[in-house]
Structures are given as structure tokens and as C-alpha cells.
Amino acid sequence: MEYRTLPHGGEKISVIGMGAGSLSGTKEEMIAVLNAAIENGINYFDLAPSVEAPWYAYAEAFAGRRENILTQMHFGAVYKGGTYGWTRDLGEIRQQISWNLNLLKTDYTDMGFIHCVDDEEDLNEVMNGGLWEYMKSLKADGTIRHLGFSSHNPGIARQILDTGLADLFMFSINPAYDYQKGEYAMGEVAERTALYRDCEKMGVGISVMKPFAGGQLLDEKRSLFGRALTHIQCIRYALDRPAVMTVLPGVRNMEDLQEVLKYVNSSPEEKDYSVIGEFTPQDADGICVYCNHCQPCPMGLNVGLINKYYDLALAGDEMAKGHYQKLPVRADACVQCGHCESRCPFHVKQEARMKEIHAWFSAVQ
């Protein structure tokens, strides 16, 4: 296993970490997966599963190893009744964090992250509603070693980074979200690339979520490129972005873990993702790549983020459902004005897609 050093703190972080949003099975099966991950050199764990059950597996797998484990704990992810939820209620967050620490028999988390802040209204609530002050107080007393946050929005990430207090943050990075080809310059690639480079200059690390775009890039039929990439290519792509410390693939079971661990002993040829340079803009025609060139929406919809959460939810990301429901303006607010469709370089039929998205999320509530 390769390790990278966090600029602010000096911790050695395994380049492959473990995202636990999809970890499933019996308690014994989950413990076996976590033990195998640790035995293979993984030391960085994101602690935001889609249900409460994996927490009990963390507790047993981490027992006696706390000094060798780096935890990424989310302030805002809660588990009332055993299922994942998302809140900004400070009382609920305090209660959940206390439960987390007590269960793991520890008095600190290495990384304390604001959980999934993606829009201005939510950011304002975080910064002015007491959560950020609470987290800073925990940093001061050592309960949090490093402050950070998770986000899908480069603009929001910028504003939190401007506080100068974050040492690490979680961001979605993969060839689809960074997509650029020819005249289109899709995926807001200039903004995203500048963000990565500025993080490197500031000494802020990035932990990567969604390295496979929710599994889309691994499936020829669902990939915006019309061709499948491998797990190894996607991991290498993310690790080659400036400031990236670790990639956190979602691991459901031992088979998934073994698949991502193939990266460790892979050849340069297997890591080579230069094939993405062969893709043409036409490969993505009719597919939303979340570029938001359709903005601004007269009704305030974040069309790209709505599409992203929908695609992730279809791919099995349970958290994406909650993230969608927390959006201040959702697909049902679409008035079918055609503004987005007239501006979309990829000719996505967003009017029909908004109806589809609203119907789907309504059905799964």
C-alpha cells in the first residue's frame, strides 16, 4: 500500500481508503471485510454508512487498533431508528457524535467533517446556526483532530476553504465529472482543476468520493463515454489530481474490496487511463454530465445536482436519496419552460427528465 502525508498534521494516509456507504451483510461479514482492509494496509475509513448497522462492525474491527486507524466522521449524518438521515439540528448532531465516539471507545475523530454541504442556504445554516462553532470548539479541545467537510459543489467548497480552517475535504472526482473535450469544455473542468491546484497550494488534502461515478463508468451502457473504464483506471485518475490524499471506493462486501485492492499490484499499463482522450463530445449526446451550462434556471433548480443525485440513486447510492430530498428546490418545481434544453450542449431532454426524477423520488419515499 502507498501512503500520502497530510500537509497539516503529517498523518500517513493510505491512497486507497474505504467508503462505507454501501457496506452490507451480517455483522460478522462486515467485520471480516474491515479486518481484511486493515490487514491489506488500508488505514483511512469514512464513517457515513447508509444504515446504522456497520457502526457495530467498525467498533469491533477497530478495537485495539485505534492508533493505526484514521476516521472521517460526519457531523450531520444521523441514524434515528437505525437508518441514515441528514440533519442540521445541533442537538441531534451532538447526540449522534457522542454515540459514535462511545461506541468506538475513543475520545476523538481524526477528521470531523460538515456533512454534505452543497448549496448557499445550507452553507449559511451551517456557518450561522451553531454547527461550525461547535465543531471548532471540538477542534480546540482535541475531540476533532482536523476540520473538514464533504461537498459536490466547487463554489461551496471555495467558500469553506476561504475560512482557512479546513485541512481536508471530501469531493467527488472521476473522469465523468471532470469531463472536457473540444469546444464544449464540459464538467466545469477549469473551475474544478483550479480548485484542486489551489488546495495543493494551501496544504488542504482531498479525500475522493464517487471515483466510479456511482458505478456508471464501469458499465459500458451507462457510461457517458459509451465505453467502460476499469476500477484501476478510475482510481489512478483520481490519485493523479492535485491535493488528493486518498480514494474512497464504496465497498459492499469482500468481493468489492478485493476488486479495488487489485490497484495496489497493478501494472502501469493497467493504470493507464489515456483512453479517455479518445472520447468525443458526441459520446455524451443526450446524457447530462452535470456541467450546469443550462443555468440559471428561472425557478432556481440546480439541474446538474438534481441529475447527479438521481443517477447516483439509480446506481444504488442510498445516501443520494436523502441528499436529493434536502435540496431547497427539487424537480417538481420545474415549469417546463425549456430554458435548460435550449442551452444544453449535449441536447439532454431535461423537461422530461425532471418529470421522471420527481416521479422516481416520490415513489421511493
PyMOL commands that set and color helices and strands:
alter all, ss='L'
color gray80, all
select helices_A, chain A and resi 27-39+54-62+66-68+80-82+90-104+120-128+131-140+154-161+182-184+189-202+216-218+231-239+254-265+268-271+274-278+281-284+303-314+318-326+331-333+339-343+350-364
alter helices_A, ss='H'
color red, helices_A
select strands_A, chain A and resi 3-5+12-14+44-47+70-75+77-78+85-86+109-114+144-151+168-172+205-209+244-247
alter strands_A, ss='S'
color yellow, strands_A
deselect
rebuild
show_as cartoon
